[in-house]
Amino acid sequence: MAYGVGAGGRTGAERAVEILKLELVRALGQLGTPSIAQVGAENLTDRTLHRHL
């Protein structure tokens, strides 16, 4: 976010937020869930879990 503001002021910040939204939508799609509210422990595997702990 700060990079977006520094690079392009308000327009840059708005673009940074848009990019984050698109990344979230893509990640949810890869999980097969339409909303972040439906993401839970069942979306993790042992393989993924140990890398993030």
Beta strands, then each sheet from edge to edge (+ up, - down):
end
